[in-house]
Amino acid sequence: MRNAIVLLTVLAAGCGGSSPVDMAVKAADKACACTEYGCAKGVVSEFNKYSLQNADQVKALAGEDKEKYSAAVDRMSTCRDKLKQ
């Protein structure tokens, strides 16, 4: 149930026209709030779908936005990977 709530929250945030940076930060926050690997894995999976659907916006990121996006994605992956161990 918690996984479904987290995923719905991430998806709902995406409906508001948020930027890729905002979505990455929100997804990283959600993944890092998870206490189980499956939860974090689901958040990352949904974020990956978002990124693919918005690939043009992601590719257009530059400078500080690109750095923030990359840092959030790295943080999200690190949180997921810590739960896997």
C-alpha angles and dihedrals in degrees: 000000000000089000090055092050092050093048093048090050091052092046093047090052089055092057092066095070094254118176120254089252092054091046092049093050092047092047091048090051090050094046091048091050090058119104096194130058093233091057094051092042090054093050091050091047093052091046090051089054090050091049092051092048090050098037094134091057092045092049090049093059114115141173117351093000091055091049093049091048093050092046092051092048090049091049091049092051092046092052091049093047093050089058092050093062 
